[in-house]
Amino acid sequence: MPPYSAEAILRDGASIRIRSLTDDDRAHVQAVFRTMSPASVRHRFFTSKIELTASDLEFLGRLDGGRD
């Protein structure tokens, strides 16, 4: 499946690009996760997590979130 990419316009008129994660994004996703509060982690992942595993990153990188 080709990588997903689309442009969207925000309410304030700003334009953003929405795209699927790539392998190059993994370090950045990990870094952002480490800055999240425990409450934010619970709200986003519905569980407490100390770190994202390789499996978590693989799941987040799938366009539909499905399992093989």
All heavy atoms as TSV, in Angstrom:
chain	resi	resn	atom	element	x	y	z
A	1	MET	N	N	0.851	-1.169	0.000
A	1	MET	CA	C	0.000	0.000	0.000
A	1	MET	C	C	0.902	1.239	0.000
A	1	MET	O	O	1.818	1.341	0.800
A	1	MET	CB	C	-0.890	-0.024	1.242
A	1	MET	CG	C	-1.757	1.192	1.375
A	1	MET	SD	S	-2.798	1.260	2.868
A	1	MET	CE	C	-3.661	-0.267	2.804
A	2	PRO	N	N	0.649	2.197	-0.880
A	2	PRO	CA	C	1.477	3.404	-0.903
A	2	PRO	C	C	1.240	4.253	0.344
A	2	PRO	O	O	0.167	4.181	0.954
A	2	PRO	CB	C	0.999	4.139	-2.157
A	2	PRO	CG	C	-0.337	3.580	-2.464
A	2	PRO	CD	C	-0.374	2.190	-1.909
A	3	PRO	N	N	2.227	5.042	0.749
A	3	PRO	CA	C	2.053	5.905	1.927
A	3	PRO	C	C	0.886	6.871	1.727
A	3	PRO	O	O	0.653	7.360	0.624
A	3	PRO	CB	C	3.369	6.660	2.032
A	3	PRO	CG	C	4.328	5.937	1.167
A	3	PRO	CD	C	3.533	5.188	0.146
A	4	TYR	N	N	0.158	7.119	2.801
A	4	TYR	CA	C	-0.978	8.041	2.756
A	4	TYR	C	C	-0.481	9.464	2.915
A	4	TYR	O	O	0.399	9.755	3.731
A	4	TYR	CB	C	-1.958	7.722	3.889
A	4	TYR	CG	C	-3.107	8.694	3.961
A	4	TYR	CD1	C	-4.185	8.563	3.107
A	4	TYR	CD2	C	-3.092	9.747	4.852
A	4	TYR	CE1	C	-5.243	9.453	3.155
A	4	TYR	CE2	C	-4.150	10.652	4.909
A	4	TYR	CZ	C	-5.216	10.497	4.059
A	4	TYR	OH	O	-6.255	11.380	4.101
A	5	SER	N	N	-1.046	10.380	2.150
A	5	SER	CA	C	-0.718	11.792	2.269
A	5	SER	C	C	-1.903	12.606	1.761
A	5	SER	O	O	-2.472	12.295	0.711
A	5	SER	CB	C	0.532	12.117	1.447
A	5	SER	OG	O	0.877	13.468	1.580
A	6	ALA	N	N	-2.283	13.612	2.534
A	6	ALA	CA	C	-3.386	14.489	2.138
A	6	ALA	C	C	-3.166	15.862	2.759
A	6	ALA	O	O	-2.526	15.994	3.801
A	6	ALA	CB	C	-4.724	13.918	2.601
A	7	GLU	N	N	-3.701	16.857	2.099
A	7	GLU	CA	C	-3.642	18.214	2.639
A	7	GLU	C	C	-4.991	18.534	3.268
A	7	GLU	O	O	-6.036	18.101	2.785
A	7	GLU	CB	C	-3.343	19.224	1.527
A	7	GLU	CG	C	-3.042	20.605	2.060
A	7	GLU	CD	C	-2.494	21.539	0.998
A	7	GLU	OE1	O	-1.664	21.103	0.197
A	7	GLU	OE2	O	-2.920	22.705	0.994
A	8	ALA	N	N	-4.957	19.284	4.367
A	8	ALA	CA	C	-6.188	19.694	5.042
A	8	ALA	C	C	-6.075	21.169	5.399
A	8	ALA	O	O	-4.979	21.690	5.590
A	8	ALA	CB	C	-6.416	18.860	6.294
A	9	ILE	N	N	-7.204	21.808	5.485
A	9	ILE	CA	C	-7.266	23.217	5.868
A	9	ILE	C	C	-7.888	23.305	7.261
A	9	ILE	O	O	-8.973	22.782	7.504
A	9	ILE	CB	C	-8.104	24.039	4.866
A	9	ILE	CG1	C	-7.593	23.850	3.436
A	9	ILE	CG2	C	-8.118	25.513	5.261
A	9	ILE	CD1	C	-6.171	24.310	3.207
A	10	LEU	N	N	-7.187	23.962	8.174
A	10	LEU	CA	C	-7.688	24.131	9.533
A	10	LEU	C	C	-8.703	25.260	9.603
A	10	LEU	O	O	-8.823	26.063	8.675
A	10	LEU	CB	C	-6.512	24.414	10.480
A	10	LEU	CG	C	-5.412	23.355	10.521
A	10	LEU	CD1	C	-4.293	23.790	11.458
A	10	LEU	CD2	C	-5.972	22.011	10.955
A	11	ARG	N	N	-9.426	25.345	10.707
A	11	ARG	CA	C	-10.443	26.393	10.870
A	11	ARG	C	C	-9.880	27.794	10.728
A	11	ARG	O	O	-10.568	28.696	10.277
A	11	ARG	CB	C	-11.113	26.269	12.237
A	11	ARG	CG	C	-12.140	25.181	12.287
A	11	ARG	CD	C	-12.859	25.207	13.607
A	11	ARG	NE	N	-12.600	23.919	14.223
A	11	ARG	CZ	C	-12.826	23.616	15.461
A	11	ARG	NH1	N	-13.315	24.524	16.278
A	11	ARG	NH2	N	-12.581	22.424	15.917
A	12	ASP	N	N	-8.606	27.956	11.123
A	12	ASP	CA	C	-7.997	29.290	11.016
A	12	ASP	C	C	-7.442	29.571	9.624
A	12	ASP	O	O	-6.845	30.603	9.376
A	12	ASP	CB	C	-6.905	29.472	12.072
A	12	ASP	CG	C	-5.694	28.576	11.837
A	12	ASP	OD1	O	-5.676	27.798	10.865
A	12	ASP	OD2	O	-4.756	28.669	12.652
A	13	GLY	N	N	-7.651	28.636	8.686
A	13	GLY	CA	C	-7.213	28.818	7.317
A	13	GLY	C	C	-5.822	28.263	7.023
A	13	GLY	O	O	-5.399	28.235	5.873
A	14	ALA	N	N	-5.110	27.819	8.057
A	14	ALA	CA	C	-3.775	27.259	7.852
A	14	ALA	C	C	-3.878	25.913	7.132
A	14	ALA	O	O	-4.816	25.150	7.336
A	14	ALA	CB	C	-3.066	27.083	9.193
A	15	SER	N	N	-2.907	25.622	6.310
A	15	SER	CA	C	-2.855	24.372	5.569
A	15	SER	C	C	-1.865	23.431	6.247
A	15	SER	O	O	-0.775	23.842	6.645
A	15	SER	CB	C	-2.399	24.662	4.136
A	15	SER	OG	O	-2.203	23.479	3.425
A	16	ILE	N	N	-2.257	22.157	6.372
A	16	ILE	CA	C	-1.359	21.157	6.951
A	16	ILE	C	C	-1.329	19.924	6.055
A	16	ILE	O	O	-2.248	19.691	5.273
A	16	ILE	CB	C	-1.773	20.738	8.381
A	16	ILE	CG1	C	-3.176	20.111	8.384
A	16	ILE	CG2	C	-1.686	21.899	9.344
A	16	ILE	CD1	C	-3.541	19.443	9.685
A	17	ARG	N	N	-0.276	19.146	6.156
A	17	ARG	CA	C	-0.167	17.873	5.442
A	17	ARG	C	C	-0.327	16.758	6.465
A	17	ARG	O	O	0.348	16.737	7.485
A	17	ARG	CB	C	1.176	17.753	4.753
A	17	ARG	CG	C	1.425	16.381	4.227
A	17	ARG	CD	C	1.720	16.213	2.766
A	17	ARG	NE	N	1.413	17.254	1.861
A	17	ARG	CZ	C	0.473	17.157	0.900
A	17	ARG	NH1	N	-0.241	16.067	0.776
A	17	ARG	NH2	N	0.278	18.140	0.066
A	18	ILE	N	N	-1.225	15.833	6.201
A	18	ILE	CA	C	-1.443	14.652	7.038
A	18	ILE	C	C	-0.858	13.479	6.265
A	18	ILE	O	O	-1.179	13.285	5.088
A	18	ILE	CB	C	-2.947	14.422	7.292
A	18	ILE	CG1	C	-3.540	15.645	7.980
A	18	ILE	CG2	C	-3.176	13.150	8.093
A	18	ILE	CD1	C	-5.050	15.649	8.023
A	19	ARG	N	N	0.027	12.718	6.906
A	19	ARG	CA	C	0.650	11.606	6.203
A	19	ARG	C	C	0.867	10.443	7.150
A	19	ARG	O	O	0.869	10.610	8.362
A	19	ARG	CB	C	1.978	12.015	5.577
A	19	ARG	CG	C	3.022	12.413	6.594
A	19	ARG	CD	C	4.359	12.672	5.921
A	19	ARG	NE	N	5.370	13.084	6.868
A	19	ARG	CZ	C	6.048	12.266	7.661
A	19	ARG	NH1	N	5.811	10.985	7.639
A	19	ARG	NH2	N	6.960	12.730	8.478
A	20	SER	N	N	1.041	9.286	6.572
A	20	SER	CA	C	1.324	8.104	7.382
A	20	SER	C	C	2.743	8.186	7.920
A	20	SER	O	O	3.606	8.875	7.366
A	20	SER	CB	C	1.129	6.831	6.552
A	20	SER	OG	O	1.896	6.880	5.371
A	21	LEU	N	N	2.953	7.507	9.040
A	21	LEU	CA	C	4.291	7.463	9.633
A	21	LEU	C	C	5.221	6.624	8.771
A	21	LEU	O	O	4.793	5.676	8.120
A	21	LEU	CB	C	4.228	6.849	11.029
A	21	LEU	CG	C	3.473	7.629	12.085
A	21	LEU	CD1	C	3.386	6.811	13.367
A	21	LEU	CD2	C	4.148	8.951	12.354
A	22	THR	N	N	6.489	6.982	8.800
A	22	THR	CA	C	7.509	6.198	8.110
A	22	THR	C	C	8.517	5.706	9.149
A	22	THR	O	O	8.505	6.155	10.300
A	22	THR	CB	C	8.249	7.035	7.052
A	22	THR	OG1	O	9.011	8.051	7.716
A	22	THR	CG2	C	7.278	7.678	6.067
A	23	ASP	N	N	9.392	4.812	8.736
A	23	ASP	CA	C	10.440	4.331	9.642
A	23	ASP	C	C	11.306	5.485	10.140
A	23	ASP	O	O	11.787	5.457	11.266
A	23	ASP	CB	C	11.315	3.288	8.951
A	23	ASP	CG	C	10.583	1.967	8.764
A	23	ASP	OD1	O	9.579	1.731	9.473
A	23	ASP	OD2	O	11.026	1.174	7.911
A	24	ASP	N	N	11.473	6.512	9.316
A	24	ASP	CA	C	12.272	7.675	9.718
A	24	ASP	C	C	11.618	8.467	10.843
A	24	ASP	O	O	12.282	9.259	11.504
A	24	ASP	CB	C	12.512	8.603	8.524
A	24	ASP	CG	C	13.396	7.977	7.461
A	24	ASP	OD1	O	14.146	7.025	7.775
A	24	ASP	OD2	O	13.337	8.445	6.305
A	25	ASP	N	N	10.323	8.281	11.077
A	25	ASP	CA	C	9.595	9.014	12.120
A	25	ASP	C	C	9.706	8.365	13.500
A	25	ASP	O	O	9.340	8.971	14.494
A	25	ASP	CB	C	8.102	9.109	11.764
A	25	ASP	CG	C	7.844	9.911	10.513
A	25	ASP	OD1	O	8.501	10.951	10.325
A	25	ASP	OD2	O	6.974	9.494	9.724
A	26	ARG	N	N	10.190	7.142	13.575
A	26	ARG	CA	C	10.171	6.394	14.842
A	26	ARG	C	C	10.867	7.126	15.987
A	26	ARG	O	O	10.335	7.209	17.089
A	26	ARG	CB	C	10.767	5.014	14.665
A	26	ARG	CG	C	9.852	4.094	13.897
A	26	ARG	CD	C	10.477	2.734	13.683
A	26	ARG	NE	N	9.568	1.905	12.925
A	26	ARG	CZ	C	9.098	0.746	13.341
A	26	ARG	NH1	N	9.488	0.249	14.494
A	26	ARG	NH2	N	8.263	0.067	12.603
A	27	ALA	N	N	12.048	7.647	15.752
A	27	ALA	CA	C	12.781	8.346	16.818
A	27	ALA	C	C	12.011	9.580	17.280
A	27	ALA	O	O	11.949	9.868	18.483
A	27	ALA	CB	C	14.179	8.728	16.345
A	28	HIS	N	N	11.397	10.296	16.353
A	28	HIS	CA	C	10.626	11.488	16.722
A	28	HIS	C	C	9.380	11.101	17.526
A	28	HIS	O	O	9.052	11.756	18.523
A	28	HIS	CB	C	10.236	12.273	15.469
A	28	HIS	CG	C	9.506	13.537	15.776
A	28	HIS	ND1	N	10.115	14.632	16.335
A	28	HIS	CD2	C	8.201	13.863	15.641
A	28	HIS	CE1	C	9.216	15.582	16.513
A	28	HIS	NE2	N	8.048	15.133	16.103
A	29	VAL	N	N	8.704	10.044	17.117
A	29	VAL	CA	C	7.515	9.580	17.854
A	29	VAL	C	C	7.916	9.187	19.275
A	29	VAL	O	O	7.235	9.543	20.246
A	29	VAL	CB	C	6.827	8.409	17.116
A	29	VAL	CG1	C	5.745	7.771	17.979
A	29	VAL	CG2	C	6.242	8.889	15.795
A	30	GLN	N	N	9.029	8.476	19.421
A	30	GLN	CA	C	9.527	8.097	20.749
A	30	GLN	C	C	9.824	9.346	21.586
A	30	GLN	O	O	9.481	9.411	22.761
A	30	GLN	CB	C	10.795	7.249	20.640
A	30	GLN	CG	C	10.561	5.841	20.201
A	30	GLN	CD	C	10.090	4.944	21.337
A	30	GLN	OE1	O	9.482	5.373	22.305
A	30	GLN	NE2	N	10.355	3.675	21.192
A	31	ALA	N	N	10.476	10.336	20.981
A	31	ALA	CA	C	10.837	11.562	21.704
A	31	ALA	C	C	9.590	12.315	22.163
A	31	ALA	O	O	9.526	12.791	23.301
A	31	ALA	CB	C	11.709	12.455	20.825
A	32	VAL	N	N	8.585	12.405	21.308
A	32	VAL	CA	C	7.340	13.087	21.689
A	32	VAL	C	C	6.637	12.311	22.799
A	32	VAL	O	O	6.142	12.900	23.767
A	32	VAL	CB	C	6.417	13.270	20.460
A	32	VAL	CG1	C	5.029	13.724	20.879
A	32	VAL	CG2	C	7.033	14.254	19.479
A	33	PHE	N	N	6.611	10.978	22.686
A	33	PHE	CA	C	5.984	10.159	23.718
A	33	PHE	C	C	6.613	10.428	25.087
A	33	PHE	O	O	5.905	10.532	26.089
A	33	PHE	CB	C	6.109	8.666	23.362
A	33	PHE	CG	C	5.486	7.768	24.379
A	33	PHE	CD1	C	4.131	7.491	24.346
A	33	PHE	CD2	C	6.243	7.221	25.404
A	33	PHE	CE1	C	3.545	6.675	25.302
A	33	PHE	CE2	C	5.669	6.395	26.355
A	33	PHE	CZ	C	4.314	6.138	26.304
A	34	ARG	N	N	7.924	10.559	25.136
A	34	ARG	CA	C	8.619	10.780	26.412
A	34	ARG	C	C	8.257	12.116	27.058
A	34	ARG	O	O	8.440	12.278	28.259
A	34	ARG	CB	C	10.129	10.693	26.208
A	34	ARG	CG	C	10.594	9.285	25.934
A	34	ARG	CD	C	12.116	9.203	25.840
A	34	ARG	NE	N	12.486	7.935	25.269
A	34	ARG	CZ	C	12.998	7.768	24.053
A	34	ARG	NH1	N	13.226	8.815	23.284
A	34	ARG	NH2	N	13.291	6.573	23.608
A	35	THR	N	N	7.722	13.050	26.289
A	35	THR	CA	C	7.330	14.348	26.846
A	35	THR	C	C	5.878	14.361	27.334
A	35	THR	O	O	5.460	15.319	27.967
A	35	THR	CB	C	7.504	15.487	25.821
A	35	THR	OG1	O	6.546	15.334	24.770
A	35	THR	CG2	C	8.911	15.510	25.253
A	36	MET	N	N	5.129	13.298	27.029
A	36	MET	CA	C	3.714	13.249	27.393
A	36	MET	C	C	3.535	12.966	28.880
A	36	MET	O	O	4.275	12.183	29.466
A	36	MET	CB	C	2.998	12.165	26.575
A	36	MET	CG	C	2.940	12.470	25.096
A	36	MET	SD	S	2.393	11.071	24.078
A	36	MET	CE	C	0.748	10.805	24.694
A	37	SER	N	N	2.536	13.588	29.464
A	37	SER	CA	C	2.207	13.326	30.865
A	37	SER	C	C	1.561	11.943	30.980
A	37	SER	O	O	0.999	11.431	29.999
A	37	SER	CB	C	1.233	14.381	31.387
A	37	SER	OG	O	-0.048	14.201	30.803
A	38	PRO	N	N	1.616	11.333	32.170
A	38	PRO	CA	C	0.938	10.033	32.356
A	38	PRO	C	C	-0.550	10.089	31.988
A	38	PRO	O	O	-1.079	9.150	31.398
A	38	PRO	CB	C	1.148	9.733	33.832
A	38	PRO	CG	C	2.432	10.438	34.172
A	38	PRO	CD	C	2.384	11.714	33.352
A	39	ALA	N	N	-1.216	11.201	32.305
A	39	ALA	CA	C	-2.642	11.331	31.969
A	39	ALA	C	C	-2.840	11.365	30.455
A	39	ALA	O	O	-3.766	10.741	29.924
A	39	ALA	CB	C	-3.225	12.587	32.602
A	40	SER	N	N	-1.986	12.068	29.743
A	40	SER	CA	C	-2.086	12.129	28.289
A	40	SER	C	C	-1.856	10.749	27.667
A	40	SER	O	O	-2.561	10.352	26.739
A	40	SER	CB	C	-1.079	13.136	27.739
A	40	SER	OG	O	-1.235	13.281	26.344
A	41	VAL	N	N	-0.893	10.010	28.193
A	41	VAL	CA	C	-0.640	8.652	27.700
A	41	VAL	C	C	-1.883	7.786	27.898
A	41	VAL	O	O	-2.309	7.080	26.979
A	41	VAL	CB	C	0.583	8.021	28.399
A	41	VAL	CG1	C	0.701	6.534	28.074
A	41	VAL	CG2	C	1.864	8.756	28.016
A	42	ARG	N	N	-2.499	7.840	29.077
A	42	ARG	CA	C	-3.709	7.042	29.339
A	42	ARG	C	C	-4.847	7.424	28.400
A	42	ARG	O	O	-5.583	6.563	27.912
A	42	ARG	CB	C	-4.154	7.196	30.790
A	42	ARG	CG	C	-3.365	6.349	31.759
A	42	ARG	CD	C	-3.987	6.325	33.136
A	42	ARG	NE	N	-4.290	7.638	33.680
A	42	ARG	CZ	C	-3.426	8.429	34.307
A	42	ARG	NH1	N	-2.175	8.033	34.478
A	42	ARG	NH2	N	-3.787	9.597	34.775
A	43	HIS	N	N	-5.016	8.720	28.137
A	43	HIS	CA	C	-6.089	9.165	27.240
A	43	HIS	C	C	-5.853	8.714	25.805
A	43	HIS	O	O	-6.801	8.406	25.087
A	43	HIS	CB	C	-6.242	10.679	27.275
A	43	HIS	CG	C	-6.802	11.201	28.557
A	43	HIS	ND1	N	-7.918	10.682	29.156
A	43	HIS	CD2	C	-6.392	12.202	29.359
A	43	HIS	CE1	C	-8.178	11.334	30.275
A	43	HIS	NE2	N	-7.255	12.263	30.420
A	44	ARG	N	N	-4.621	8.678	25.365
A	44	ARG	CA	C	-4.314	8.323	23.976
A	44	ARG	C	C	-4.216	6.822	23.737
A	44	ARG	O	O	-4.535	6.340	22.660
A	44	ARG	CB	C	-3.020	9.001	23.532
A	44	ARG	CG	C	-3.152	10.502	23.470
A	44	ARG	CD	C	-1.832	11.161	23.134
A	44	ARG	NE	N	-1.884	12.584	23.354
A	44	ARG	CZ	C	-2.352	13.464	22.495
A	44	ARG	NH1	N	-2.824	13.041	21.337
A	44	ARG	NH2	N	-2.361	14.746	22.779
A	45	PHE	N	N	-3.728	6.085	24.742
A	45	PHE	CA	C	-3.478	4.661	24.561
A	45	PHE	C	C	-4.391	3.774	25.416
A	45	PHE	O	O	-4.298	2.558	25.356
A	45	PHE	CB	C	-2.005	4.332	24.860
A	45	PHE	CG	C	-1.060	4.987	23.895
A	45	PHE	CD1	C	-0.448	6.194	24.202
A	45	PHE	CD2	C	-0.794	4.405	22.669
A	45	PHE	CE1	C	0.417	6.808	23.313
A	45	PHE	CE2	C	0.075	5.001	21.770
A	45	PHE	CZ	C	0.678	6.209	22.092
A	46	PHE	N	N	-5.234	4.383	26.243
A	46	PHE	CA	C	-6.182	3.665	27.102
A	46	PHE	C	C	-5.494	2.718	28.073
A	46	PHE	O	O	-6.082	1.729	28.506
A	46	PHE	CB	C	-7.238	2.928	26.270
A	46	PHE	CG	C	-7.985	3.848	25.353
A	46	PHE	CD1	C	-7.727	3.845	23.989
A	46	PHE	CD2	C	-8.916	4.731	25.844
A	46	PHE	CE1	C	-8.392	4.709	23.144
A	46	PHE	CE2	C	-9.596	5.602	25.012
A	46	PHE	CZ	C	-9.332	5.590	23.657
A	47	THR	N	N	-4.260	3.005	28.406
A	47	THR	CA	C	-3.493	2.240	29.383
A	47	THR	C	C	-2.286	3.068	29.800
A	47	THR	O	O	-1.956	4.058	29.158
A	47	THR	CB	C	-3.030	0.882	28.794
A	47	THR	OG1	O	-2.489	0.082	29.842
A	47	THR	CG2	C	-2.021	1.050	27.693
A	48	SER	N	N	-1.662	2.670	30.876
A	48	SER	CA	C	-0.423	3.327	31.292
A	48	SER	C	C	0.737	2.669	30.559
A	48	SER	O	O	0.786	1.445	30.422
A	48	SER	CB	C	-0.215	3.182	32.800
A	48	SER	OG	O	-1.238	3.852	33.492
A	49	LYS	N	N	1.644	3.478	30.074
A	49	LYS	CA	C	2.836	2.990	29.377
A	49	LYS	C	C	4.014	3.847	29.799
A	49	LYS	O	O	3.877	5.053	29.942
A	49	LYS	CB	C	2.697	3.127	27.858
A	49	LYS	CG	C	1.750	2.188	27.206
A	49	LYS	CD	C	1.772	2.454	25.694
A	49	LYS	CE	C	1.053	1.392	24.946
A	49	LYS	NZ	N	1.782	0.144	24.876
A	50	ILE	N	N	5.154	3.220	29.958
A	50	ILE	CA	C	6.375	3.962	30.273
A	50	ILE	C	C	7.121	4.305	28.991
A	50	ILE	O	O	7.761	5.339	28.885
A	50	ILE	CB	C	7.276	3.146	31.222
A	50	ILE	CG1	C	6.546	2.943	32.543
A	50	ILE	CG2	C	8.619	3.823	31.427
A	50	ILE	CD1	C	7.241	1.992	33.492
A	51	GLU	N	N	7.018	3.413	28.005
A	51	GLU	CA	C	7.686	3.636	26.722
A	51	GLU	C	C	6.892	2.950	25.616
A	51	GLU	O	O	6.046	2.104	25.882
A	51	GLU	CB	C	9.111	3.092	26.747
A	51	GLU	CG	C	9.183	1.587	26.927
A	51	GLU	CD	C	10.601	1.068	26.990
A	51	GLU	OE1	O	11.526	1.755	26.523
A	51	GLU	OE2	O	10.784	-0.034	27.505
A	52	LEU	N	N	7.181	3.335	24.384
A	52	LEU	CA	C	6.585	2.667	23.240
A	52	LEU	C	C	7.503	1.530	22.816
A	52	LEU	O	O	8.706	1.719	22.656
A	52	LEU	CB	C	6.416	3.640	22.074
A	52	LEU	CG	C	5.380	4.743	22.262
A	52	LEU	CD1	C	5.405	5.694	21.080
A	52	LEU	CD2	C	3.994	4.151	22.437
A	53	THR	N	N	6.936	0.363	22.638
A	53	THR	CA	C	7.712	-0.790	22.193
A	53	THR	C	C	7.826	-0.767	20.669
A	53	THR	O	O	7.115	-0.009	19.977
A	53	THR	CB	C	7.034	-2.097	22.620
A	53	THR	OG1	O	5.767	-2.190	21.942
A	53	THR	CG2	C	6.824	-2.155	24.131
A	54	ALA	N	N	8.676	-1.632	20.143
A	54	ALA	CA	C	8.778	-1.769	18.686
A	54	ALA	C	C	7.426	-2.179	18.108
A	54	ALA	O	O	7.022	-1.706	17.040
A	54	ALA	CB	C	9.852	-2.784	18.336
A	55	SER	N	N	6.705	-3.030	18.834
A	55	SER	CA	C	5.375	-3.454	18.404
A	55	SER	C	C	4.393	-2.274	18.374
A	55	SER	O	O	3.580	-2.160	17.458
A	55	SER	CB	C	4.868	-4.554	19.333
A	55	SER	OG	O	3.592	-4.981	18.947
A	56	ASP	N	N	4.465	-1.411	19.376
A	56	ASP	CA	C	3.611	-0.209	19.404
A	56	ASP	C	C	3.882	0.671	18.184
A	56	ASP	O	O	2.961	1.164	17.533
A	56	ASP	CB	C	3.866	0.630	20.663
A	56	ASP	CG	C	3.403	-0.023	21.938
A	56	ASP	OD1	O	2.449	-0.823	21.908
A	56	ASP	OD2	O	4.017	0.278	22.987
A	57	LEU	N	N	5.159	0.876	17.889
A	57	LEU	CA	C	5.530	1.721	16.752
A	57	LEU	C	C	5.076	1.102	15.435
A	57	LEU	O	O	4.621	1.808	14.531
A	57	LEU	CB	C	7.030	1.975	16.737
A	57	LEU	CG	C	7.529	2.866	17.873
A	57	LEU	CD1	C	9.046	2.808	17.959
A	57	LEU	CD2	C	7.049	4.288	17.698
A	58	GLU	N	N	5.170	-0.207	15.337
A	58	GLU	CA	C	4.701	-0.907	14.137
A	58	GLU	C	C	3.190	-0.716	13.984
A	58	GLU	O	O	2.692	-0.417	12.901
A	58	GLU	CB	C	5.032	-2.394	14.239
A	58	GLU	CG	C	4.619	-3.201	13.037
A	58	GLU	CD	C	5.425	-2.880	11.793
A	58	GLU	OE1	O	6.587	-2.453	11.912
A	58	GLU	OE2	O	4.877	-3.046	10.690
A	59	PHE	N	N	2.453	-0.851	15.075
A	59	PHE	CA	C	1.004	-0.661	15.052
A	59	PHE	C	C	0.641	0.765	14.640
A	59	PHE	O	O	-0.230	0.985	13.797
A	59	PHE	CB	C	0.414	-0.982	16.427
A	59	PHE	CG	C	-1.066	-0.762	16.510
A	59	PHE	CD1	C	-1.956	-1.701	16.023
A	59	PHE	CD2	C	-1.568	0.394	17.070
A	59	PHE	CE1	C	-3.321	-1.499	16.094
A	59	PHE	CE2	C	-2.935	0.617	17.150
A	59	PHE	CZ	C	-3.812	-0.333	16.657
A	60	LEU	N	N	1.315	1.747	15.211
A	60	LEU	CA	C	1.034	3.147	14.891
A	60	LEU	C	C	1.360	3.483	13.438
A	60	LEU	O	O	0.762	4.383	12.857
A	60	LEU	CB	C	1.817	4.072	15.827
A	60	LEU	CG	C	1.389	4.040	17.292
A	60	LEU	CD1	C	2.381	4.827	18.140
A	60	LEU	CD2	C	-0.014	4.580	17.457
A	61	GLY	N	N	2.303	2.756	12.858
A	61	GLY	CA	C	2.696	3.004	11.481
A	61	GLY	C	C	1.788	2.374	10.444
A	61	GLY	O	O	1.885	2.696	9.261
A	62	ARG	N	N	0.896	1.494	10.865
A	62	ARG	CA	C	-0.043	0.879	9.919
A	62	ARG	C	C	-1.194	1.840	9.660
A	62	ARG	O	O	-1.808	2.344	10.579
A	62	ARG	CB	C	-0.597	-0.423	10.481
A	62	ARG	CG	C	0.398	-1.523	10.452
A	62	ARG	CD	C	-0.300	-2.866	10.677
A	62	ARG	NE	N	0.688	-3.844	11.014
A	62	ARG	CZ	C	0.820	-4.404	12.200
A	62	ARG	NH1	N	-0.019	-4.121	13.158
A	62	ARG	NH2	N	1.777	-5.279	12.420
A	63	LEU	N	N	-1.494	2.018	8.400
A	63	LEU	CA	C	-2.531	2.975	8.020
A	63	LEU	C	C	-3.872	2.666	8.645
A	63	LEU	O	O	-4.544	3.540	9.168
A	63	LEU	CB	C	-2.669	3.007	6.493
A	63	LEU	CG	C	-3.635	4.035	5.935
A	63	LEU	CD1	C	-3.240	5.444	6.385
A	63	LEU	CD2	C	-3.661	3.971	4.428
A	64	ASP	N	N	-4.270	1.401	8.658
A	64	ASP	CA	C	-5.575	1.052	9.215
A	64	ASP	C	C	-5.493	0.512	10.629
A	64	ASP	O	O	-6.503	0.196	11.243
A	64	ASP	CB	C	-6.302	0.046	8.319
A	64	ASP	CG	C	-5.616	-1.308	8.274
A	64	ASP	OD1	O	-4.543	-1.457	8.894
A	64	ASP	OD2	O	-6.150	-2.200	7.600
A	65	GLY	N	N	-4.282	0.398	11.179
A	65	GLY	CA	C	-4.120	-0.101	12.528
A	65	GLY	C	C	-4.372	-1.585	12.675
A	65	GLY	O	O	-4.317	-2.121	13.756
A	66	GLY	N	N	-4.673	-2.265	11.563
A	66	GLY	CA	C	-5.009	-3.679	11.608
A	66	GLY	C	C	-3.806	-4.575	11.809
A	66	GLY	O	O	-2.671	-4.168	11.705
A	67	ARG	N	N	-4.089	-5.800	12.105
A	67	ARG	CA	C	-3.055	-6.822	12.258
A	67	ARG	C	C	-2.930	-7.580	10.940
A	67	ARG	O	O	-3.881	-7.708	10.188
A	67	ARG	CB	C	-3.432	-7.805	13.384
A	67	ARG	CG	C	-3.594	-7.130	14.713
A	67	ARG	CD	C	-2.261	-7.004	15.388
A	67	ARG	NE	N	-2.431	-6.361	16.672
A	67	ARG	CZ	C	-1.584	-5.517	17.169
A	67	ARG	NH1	N	-0.507	-5.185	16.523
A	67	ARG	NH2	N	-1.785	-4.982	18.355
A	68	ASP	N	N	-1.745	-8.110	10.691
A	68	ASP	CA	C	-1.537	-8.913	9.470
A	68	ASP	C	C	-2.228	-10.239	9.562
A	68	ASP	O	O	-2.535	-10.774	10.540
A	68	ASP	CB	C	-0.046	-9.144	9.229
A	68	ASP	CG	C	0.642	-7.845	8.838
A	68	ASP	OD1	O	-0.030	-6.956	8.293
A	68	ASP	OD2	O	1.859	-7.733	9.093
